[in-house]
Amino acid sequence: DGQIIASRNQDKAIELWQVSDGKKIATLPDADPGLCPPVFSTDGQFIAACQRRGTINLLRVSDGKVATTLTGH
């Protein structure tokens, strides 16, 4: 919806930022920056983050917790 953007910091954590005021609103678990950028779901409720072990974590934007882990990728 254009209200939140995601970036990755030096520690490989995904950070969520509020566009309107530039404030950081959350830091999500680490991901592998060499595999893929964080991607929002179409409804904006989840972020897909690649992991080194060949999995993709779906993280809830609301609390940063892993909702599910996809394997075989």
N, C-alpha and C positions, 0 to 999 in steps of 0.2 A: 504493500500500500504506500510505499515511499516514506514511511515514518521512521523506519529503523534501517540502519546499514550495518553490515558485518565486515570486520577486518581481522587480520591475524597479527599478533604481536611477536616479539622476538622469542618468547617462550613457547611459541606454537599454539597459544591459546586463542580462541576466537573471541573477539570482543564485539559487543553490540552497542551501537551508539544511537541516541535520539537525534534525528535530523533537525528538529525545530530549535534545539538549544545547544547541540554539540556535546551533551553530557553522556558519559559512559553509563549504560544501564545494566550491563551484565558481562561477566567473563565466563566462557564456556570451556569444557575440557579440551585437552590438547588434540591436535590433528596433525596429519603429515602434510606440510606445505608443498612438497614436491609432487603430490599425487593429484590433488584437485582443489579448487577454491571452495569455500563454504557456499552452499546453495540453499536459498529459501524455498520452502514448499509454496505452491500456488496460493494457499490460504494464509501464508505468513506465520503459521503456528509452529513450524519445524525448520531446522537447518540440517542438511546432510553434510557430514564431515568425514572425509576419508581417514583411515587409520593405517599405520605401517603394516599391520598384520593381515592386510587384505580384506578388511571389513569396512563397512560404512555405518557410522552411528547416526541415528536420527535423534537430534536434540530438541527438546521443547524450548521454544523461545521464552516462554513465561518463567521458567525456573532453571534452565540450563541442564536439566537432568536428561539422561539417555532414555528415550521412549522405547527404542528397539535397536537392535544391531542386525544389519544385513551381512550375510557371509557369502563367499564364493565369487567375489569381484576382483 
